Each structure stands twice: as C-alpha cells, then as structure tokens.
Amino acid sequence: MGAAILGIGAYRPARIVPNEEIVDAIDSSDEWIQQRSGIRTRRIAGPDETVVSMSVAAAREALATAGVEPRQVDCVIVATVSHLYQTPSAATLIAHELGTDQPAAFDISAACAGFCHGIALAADLVRGGSAGHVLVIGVERLSEITDPTDRGTAFIFADGAGAAVVGRSESDGISPVVWGSDGEQWDLIRSVGPLQPILTMQGSAVFRWASYSMAKIALQTLDRAGLTVDDLDCFVPHQANNRITDAMARAMGLPDRVKVARDIVDAGNTSAASIPLALDRMIRDGDARSGDRALLIAFGAGLSYAAQVVTLP
C-alpha cells in the first residue's frame, strides 16, 4: 500500500499589506525589503480570520479537491506555532468544525518545517494501515506574535493556511523523509515573553545556515528517493527568503527547466503554511501539473528541517 497527496487547499487572508505600509515603523524602504527578501506584499489576517477559521477554509478546499468527505478523515494533523493555547490542540476544534467523525487530532510544533513533518507522519500512518485519509494543515497567524517595530522580523512574517489530504495510492507518491534538527542553535529563532510570545530571529545566522546546509539535505532527499535533480519538475522550498532559495538552487545544480516556487513575493513568510500555499499557487498559475514530481524542503526554529519528494495530485 502506498501513500500520496490526493488534494491541496489554501486560504489567504483578505488584507494585502504592501511594503509601503510598514517601512516607517522599521526605518526601512520598499527597495531594501525587496533586495533583502524578495517580498513586495504579504497577507495579514483580520479579527475574524483565526487559526481555526483559516484552517477550516483551507481544509474544506483540500477535501473537495481530493473528493474526500470529512467523515472519511481518520486523523487531523495541524502544524502551527501561533495557536496561542497550551491546550487543547487546534486540531481537535478544526476536526469538529469540519464535521469529521471524531478522528485522531493533534498539533505539532516544528515551526516552518511543520507541514513537511506532518506529510511524513501522514504518509507513514497511511502506509502502516493506521489511517485511510489524513488531513495535514499548516497554518499561522504570525502577525499576532510579531513586533511591528522589529526591523529584523516585521517585514518578513505573515498569515495564512494551507492543507493537504494524504490517502492510499497504488503507487507511492511520497518519498521517505529526510528530517532532523540542530538544537545547539535553538535560540536563533524563538519566541520570548512569559505572557504574549513575540518572535525574534537572528536573521544573518539563519540565512547562512539555511543557504549552505539545506542544499545538502535536498540532495540527500533525492538520493533516498532514488532520484536526481534531473527527475524533478518543481522545487518548493520553504518561503523564507528569495536569496536563500537562489543559493539552494545553485548549490543543488537545479536545471533551469525546473519550476521554483516564489510565493514569498506576494505572501511573505507564513512559516508552517508556506509550503502548501506555495504549492497551491504553482498549481493555480500553471507552473505545476498533476503527476509532476516536486521536492519539498522546509526549515525553521529549533533549526528543524524536513524534506520529501511528492507526486502532485
């Protein structure tokens, strides 16, 4: 029995915030932000666009695309760092709102790498027979935990949700995962504050680590899948920074014909939501088609990372 992604869905908040709206608070400029990250605009959630409501909207779209009814879902996995409740998990409420039939439901905290962690867990649950369909959601409302005056983070982080349905497949459409963490550098990206957490990041150190370490992880992932860069149709890295994406593509020797996700330009860095949002954008724009092979790789706080090759639904 194999496992594959059967459907993808996304939710983007209605409010679009261009660089011009935030530059005064961080003594910056549109030109500096674009040169530094590639970001032109980002989506910021309104009062009614919560972690749960955005997740439900993305999940409904993914289920519809997959042709799967909510009551067929056996497990809901939510990757997020911005559900600001120690307990219960966002997944349990999301599962209820969707009208599922009391599936297993839990959150995982792997920051920007969370969605790829969730896909790996879902694939193994399906292959092992523990679940027929697993709903994986990456969702963030990072605007709630970002200091709008912090020059290192205010222009980067944004909001949104993406979802995927993983289910049984005659041929395996999700490769073995390559994942890990470097806890020695856990403090490079973290939240601070005893009551209201605020994200902080040592951007230069994270940039160096991701630019030079993640290309090796990407190549290890291809090797584990029995593939090379020439077998890829799409490259979907975590939407952290366009310069990191460029550095990874060069180090991997990625062929020019491979389509590269650039959702960060208009979506910002949505942490756990960035991979599914980028996938959804590529499919909608015609840069990715059903049956394409896509390398997903994500990395973030705790210096955790995860990567796998998937066949697009």
N, C-alpha and C positions, 0 to 999 in steps of 0.2 A: 504494500500500500504506500502510495506516495502522497505528498502534500504540495499544495500550490496556492497562490493568491488567486481567489475567484472574483474579487471585486474591490474597487477602490472608491473612496468618497472623500469629500473635503468641505470644510466650512471656513470662509474668510470673513472676518468682521466687516461691517458696512463702512466704517470710518477709515478713510485713506489719509495718512499723515505724511506730507512731503517734508523733505529736509528743512525747508524754509521755516517750518513751524517750530522747530526745536533748536535751531542754531544759536539763538540769542542766549538761551539758558545755559549753554555749554561753551559759549565764546568760540564758536566754530563757524564753518561755512559749508554750503552745499558742495562746493568743489572739493573741500578737504574730506568730507564724508564719503563722497563717491570714489575719490582716489584711495582712501584708506580701506573701504569695504566693498564698494560697488553698489551700495544701497542708494536708491533715489526716493522711494516711498516705503511705508510699512502700514500694516493694518493694526488698529488699536480697538479693542473691544469696548463697547458701550456698557452701561449699567446692567442691561438685560442680557448681555452676551457673556454668560458664565462658562466656567469649565464644563459644567454638566450640559448646559443647553447647546454649546458649540459641539460637544462630543456627540450628543444625540443626533444633531443635524448631519454631521459627517457620517455617523454610523448608518443612519437611515439610507443615505445615498449609496454607501458601500454595499449594504444588504440588497438594495434594489438592483444595483449593477450586477451583483453576483447571482440574483434570482433566488435568494435565501430568505425565508421568513424568520422573524425574530424568535419564534418559538423553536426554531431549529438550532439556535445558538447554544452550545454546551458550555462555553467559557467566554468571559469578557476580561480582557487584559488592558489596563489603561496605564500608559506611560506619561508621567507628568511630575513636575516639581512645583507646580503652582496651585494645586488643590490644598488650600490652607487649613486643612483639618487633619489632626494627627490620626483620628479615626472617627467614623468608618471611612472606608475607601470610596473614592468617586465611582469606581466601577460598579459597586452594588446599586447605587442610585441610578446610574446610567442604564444598567440592565433592567431595572424596574420601569424606568421611563420608556424604554423601547418596547415593553410588553413581552419580554422573554419569559421563559418558564423556569425561573429560579436556577440559573446556571451558576457554576463557579465564577466568582468575580473578585478581582484583586488589582491593586495598583502596584507599579514597580517604579523605583526611583533610580534611574540611571541617566538622568538629565538628557542632554542632546542625543545620547546613544540609546535612549529608552525604546524607541519604536523598533529599531533593529533587534534589540534584546527580545521584545515582545514577539516579533516574527519568528525568531529562533525557537522560543518557548512554544509558540502555537504550532509550528511545524512538527516538533517532537511530540506534542500532545496528540496530534492527528496521526502521525506515523505509528505511535505506540498504542493507538486504539482508545485512548482516554477521552477523546472528543471527536465528534464528526465535523463540527464547524466551530472555529474560534474567531471572535471579533477582537481585533487589535486596534487600539486607538492611541494616537499621540496627540496630546492637547496641552496648550499653555496659554495662560493669561499673564504673561511676564510684565506687562505694563503695571500690574498691581504691586510688583516687588522690585521695580526698577526706580532708582533715584533719577528724576528728570534733570538734575543738575550735575550728574556724574559724567564727565567728558569721555570716560572710557567705556561706558555702557549705554548711556541714554539714547544714542543713535542706532544701536545695534538691535536690541531686543524688541519683539513684537508678539502678537497674539494670533491664535488660530487653532484649527483642529483638522486632523486627517485620520482616516480609518481604512482598514483592510479586513476582508473576510478570508480566512485561511481554511481550506477544506480538503477533502480527499481528492486524489487525482491518480489516473492510471500511470502517468509518468511524473517523476519528481520534478516539481517546479521551484523548489527552494533548496539551495545548496547547504552543506554543513556550514555552520557559522564559525568565524574566527573572532574571538572576543577576549577581552581582558581589561586590566586597569593598572594604573601606576599610582598607588595610594601614597607613595612618598611625596608626590606633588599635589595632594588632595586640596591644598589651600589656594591653588591658582584661580579656581572659580568656585565661589561658595556664597552662601547667604549668611548675613550677620544680623544680630539683633535678637533679643530674647522674646519680643512680642511680635512685631511685624518684620518678617525677614526682608532684607534688601540684598539684591545680587551685587557682588563685587567680582572683578576679574582683572588679573594681571595679563593684559592683552598681548604684550610683546612675547612673554614666555609661552603663552598658549599658542601663538602664531608659530613660533619656532618649533615647538613640539609637534603640532599637527602637520606642518608643512613637510617635515623631514621624516617623521615616524609613520604617518598614515599611509604613505605610498607603499611602504614595505608590507603593511598589513593588507592593503588592497591586493598586492601581488601574491601574498600568502593565501588569500581567499580564493583567487583564481586557480592557484595551484591545487588547493584542496578540492576544488570543484572539477579539476581535470581540464581546465580551460586556459586560454591565454588572452591577452588584450585584443587579439585579432578576432576572437569569438564574440566580443561584446557589440551590442547595438547602442546601449545607453550607459552613461556613468552618472549616478545620482548620489553625490556626496552630501553630507550634512551642510545646510546652507548657513555656514558660519561667516564666510568671507570669500569674496571672489578671488583674492590673491592666493588664499590657501588652495582653492580649487585649481587655479592655474599651476601652482607649484606641484600639486599632486599629479596632475595630468602630464606635466613634463617629466617628472621623475618616473612615472609608470611607462612612458613611451606610448601614450594613448594615441591611436590613429586619428587623423583629422575627421574621418567619416563618423566616428562615434559621437553621438549627441550627448552634450553635457548640460546638466540641469543648472539653471541660473535664476531660480525663483527668488533668490535673495534680493535681486534688484528692486522688485516691487513688493516683497513680502517681509523683508528683514529677516532676522534670525529668530525663528519660532521654536527653537530647542527641539523637544521631542516631536513636535508637529512638522518639522521642516522636511523630512524625507517623504511622508505621504502627500504633503502639499505640493512638493516639487514633482512627484510622480503624476499627480492629478493634472498639474499644469502642462507637463510634457505630453500627456495623452490628449488633453483638450486642444493643444496647439498643433498636434500632428507630428510632434518630434519623436513620439514613441507609439508603437502599434502593438496590437495583440500578438503574442508569440515572440516579441523581442526579448533578448537577454539583457538584463540590467544589473550592474554592480552597485549595490547599496553599501555605503560606509558612513558611519556616524561616530562622533567623538565629542566628549564634553567633560563636565565637572567630575571630580574624582579621577580625572584623566582616564575615564572608562571609554571603551570603544567596542564596536561590533560591526561586522561586515558579512554579507552573503550575496550570492548571485541568485536572482529570481527571474522567472519567466513571466512576462506581463500578461494579465488576463485580457 
